[in-house]
Amino acid sequence: MRALVLSSSPRRNGNSAALAEAALKGLRSAGHEAELLFADDVLSGFLRDCRQCRRPDGECGIDDGFRDAFFDSFLPADGFIAATPVYWYGMSAQLKAFFDRMFCYVAASHPLSDTTVPSMTGKRLGLLLSSEETFPGVGAGIVHQLQEYARYTNSTFVGTVHAYGNARGDVIRDPGEPLPCAEAFGRDFFTRHASDYRIDTPRPGRVWPENITA
């Protein structure tokens, strides 16, 4: 399988990047094709008014690396793992901009929207969080946003690894061992159990096979 890991913190050697690199290691150890991108390398600005910004050929007028990242790395990927610090109880502006900028290519006014939209659906999604605050709900807003994105794109939200730290590399001292957890998350990303039932979802009656014992 193919996966994209996006580190969205402005810190290149910070805690979010450490989590992203651990997940990347896990993905590759399981034999998957995996790529790590830093949001600051591909984004130079926020989404603008497409009616004013589009070029005559319908393409986005923002001249940065997002288009290449979106078409060459995100759309072909079977899975996407986003790493972000918790800023003001939300995701980083860079990660939000990465999602927002997709609109330009989904909108009917883009010449490739008919093929872009199907390529955005059916992915497996994961989230890596870092925060200094350990309150259980500190990342709830970000988790909810990823869940809603998963629903909107008919994708599967696999889960979250949350690390606690502040200074660069501080998460290595987190007794919850988030870096090994992020590596395991990447290794099992395409096989780990994930469910999001609806009222008409067929259910087997048990989450785990009967031959698995505690």
Secondary structure, DSSP 8 states (H G I E B T S, - for coil): -EEEEEE-SS-TTSHHHHHHHHHHHHHHHTT-EEEEEEHHHH-SS----HHHH--TTS-----SSHHHIIIIIITT-SEEEEEEE-BTTB--HHHHHHHHHTHHHHSTTSTTHHHHHHHHSS-EEEEEEEES---TTTTHHHHHHHHHHHHHTT-EEEEEEEEE--STTGGGG-TT-HHHHHHHHHHTTTTS------TT----S-SS-TT---
